[in-house]
């Protein structure tokens, strides 16, 4: 869909993004991988189900890697995968690690975090690892010239 908007000195064409209905009500939901699969994969059929299975297995791969290196963290999953969109492009995954844990990472944990912040670490998962600072800590939000050159911190 395209919308034509009037601006000073003429008109301009603005593409309008269609949002698919969400699979969950707004808010934070605590789900297991099995619950995510039941919600985001099972209701779909045909190509949509096949695509969503691929994305779910990619997400499962990221979670398994976090478990293998025993990284204490919170994982937030979001994006069009949690909507009725039949063919989402990826699964959005944010991994939040406490500042105190970041200071004592093992080499394997550091490698995984660095990987999660690469352009593509696991195909089908748009991942980002961030540091959670305590309320008295710094508040940083920076986005570099490339989409993936970004650093964020969250306050608890």
C-alpha positions as CSV (number, residue, x, y, z in Angstrom):
1,X,0.0,0.0,0.0
2,X,1.2,3.5,-0.8
3,X,0.1,6.8,0.8
4,X,0.6,10.2,-0.8
5,X,1.3,12.9,1.7
6,X,1.3,16.6,1.1
7,X,4.4,18.3,2.3
8,X,5.5,21.9,1.9
9,X,6.3,22.5,-1.8
10,X,4.5,19.4,-3.1
11,X,3.6,15.8,-2.4
12,X,5.6,12.7,-1.6
13,X,4.9,9.0,-1.8
14,X,5.3,7.2,1.5
15,X,5.1,3.4,1.6
16,X,2.8,2.2,4.4
17,X,3.9,-0.8,6.3
18,X,1.2,-3.4,7.0
19,X,1.4,-4.9,10.4
20,X,0.1,-8.4,10.9
21,X,-1.9,-9.2,14.0
22,X,0.2,-10.3,17.0
23,X,0.0,-13.8,18.4
24,X,0.2,-12.5,22.0
25,X,-1.3,-9.6,23.8
26,X,1.1,-6.6,24.5
27,X,3.4,-7.1,27.4
28,X,6.1,-9.5,28.7
29,X,5.4,-13.2,28.4
30,X,7.6,-16.0,29.9
31,X,7.5,-18.9,27.5
32,X,9.5,-22.1,27.1
33,X,10.8,-23.2,23.7
34,X,8.0,-25.8,23.5
35,X,5.4,-23.0,24.1
36,X,7.0,-20.8,21.5
37,X,6.8,-23.7,19.0
38,X,3.2,-24.4,19.8
39,X,2.3,-20.7,19.5
40,X,4.4,-19.7,16.5
41,X,4.7,-22.8,14.3
42,X,1.9,-25.3,14.9
43,X,-1.1,-23.1,13.9
44,X,0.4,-22.6,10.4
45,X,0.3,-24.9,7.4
46,X,2.1,-25.5,4.1
47,X,5.0,-23.1,3.2
48,X,4.2,-20.9,6.2
49,X,4.7,-23.8,8.6
50,X,7.9,-24.9,6.9
51,X,9.4,-21.4,7.0
52,X,8.4,-21.0,10.6
53,X,9.9,-24.4,11.5
54,X,13.2,-23.3,10.0
55,X,13.2,-20.1,12.0
56,X,12.2,-21.9,15.2
57,X,15.1,-24.4,14.8
58,X,17.5,-21.5,14.3
59,X,16.2,-19.9,17.5
60,X,16.6,-23.2,19.3
61,X,20.2,-23.4,18.0
62,X,21.0,-20.0,19.6
63,X,19.4,-21.1,22.9
64,X,21.3,-24.4,22.9
65,X,24.6,-22.5,22.4
66,X,23.8,-20.3,25.4
67,X,23.1,-23.4,27.4
68,X,26.3,-25.1,26.3
69,X,28.5,-22.2,27.4
70,X,26.4,-21.8,30.6
71,X,25.9,-18.1,30.0
72,X,23.6,-16.6,32.7
73,X,21.3,-14.3,30.8
74,X,17.8,-13.2,29.8
75,X,16.6,-13.9,26.3
76,X,14.0,-11.7,24.7
77,X,12.4,-12.9,21.5
78,X,10.2,-10.6,19.3
79,X,9.4,-9.5,15.8
80,X,7.2,-10.7,13.0
81,X,7.7,-14.3,14.1
82,X,5.3,-13.5,16.9
83,X,2.6,-12.2,14.5
84,X,0.3,-13.9,12.0
85,X,2.7,-13.1,9.2
86,X,3.0,-16.3,7.2
87,X,6.6,-15.8,6.2
88,X,8.6,-13.8,8.7
89,X,12.1,-12.9,7.5
90,X,13.8,-13.8,10.8
91,X,13.4,-14.1,14.6
92,X,14.5,-11.1,16.6
93,X,16.5,-12.2,19.7
94,X,18.1,-10.0,22.3
95,X,20.4,-11.6,24.9
96,X,20.8,-9.5,28.1
97,X,23.7,-10.2,30.4
98,X,24.3,-8.6,33.8
99,X,27.3,-6.4,34.1
100,X,28.7,-8.5,36.9
101,X,28.6,-11.6,34.6
102,X,30.2,-9.6,31.7
103,X,33.2,-8.8,33.8
104,X,34.0,-12.6,34.4
105,X,33.1,-14.2,31.0
106,X,34.9,-17.4,30.0
107,X,36.6,-17.3,26.5
108,X,33.7,-19.5,25.2
109,X,31.1,-17.1,26.5
110,X,32.9,-14.1,25.1
111,X,33.2,-15.7,21.7
112,X,29.5,-16.5,21.7
113,X,28.5,-12.9,22.7
114,X,30.8,-11.5,20.0
115,X,29.2,-13.9,17.5
116,X,25.7,-12.9,18.5
117,X,26.6,-9.3,17.6
118,X,27.8,-10.2,14.1
119,X,25.7,-9.4,11.0
120,X,24.7,-13.0,10.7
121,X,25.6,-15.5,13.4
122,X,22.8,-18.0,13.0
123,X,20.9,-17.7,9.7
124,X,17.3,-16.7,10.4
125,X,18.0,-15.1,13.8
126,X,18.6,-11.3,14.1
127,X,20.6,-11.4,17.4
128,X,22.0,-8.8,19.7
129,X,23.8,-9.2,23.0
130,X,23.7,-6.3,25.5
131,X,25.0,-5.6,29.0
132,X,22.5,-4.9,31.8
133,X,23.9,-2.3,34.2
134,X,22.6,-1.8,37.7
135,X,20.4,1.3,38.2
136,X,23.4,3.3,39.4
137,X,25.4,2.4,36.3
138,X,25.9,4.1,33.0
139,X,23.1,4.5,30.4
140,X,24.5,4.0,26.9
141,X,22.8,3.8,23.5
142,X,24.9,4.1,20.4
143,X,24.3,3.1,16.8
144,X,27.2,3.2,14.4
145,X,27.1,3.7,10.6
146,X,26.4,0.0,10.0
147,X,23.2,-1.5,11.4
148,X,25.2,-4.0,13.5
149,X,27.7,-1.6,14.8
150,X,25.7,-0.8,17.9
151,X,26.2,-1.1,21.6
152,X,23.4,-0.9,24.1
153,X,23.0,-1.2,27.8
154,X,19.9,-1.8,29.8
155,X,19.3,-0.8,33.4
156,X,17.7,-3.4,35.7
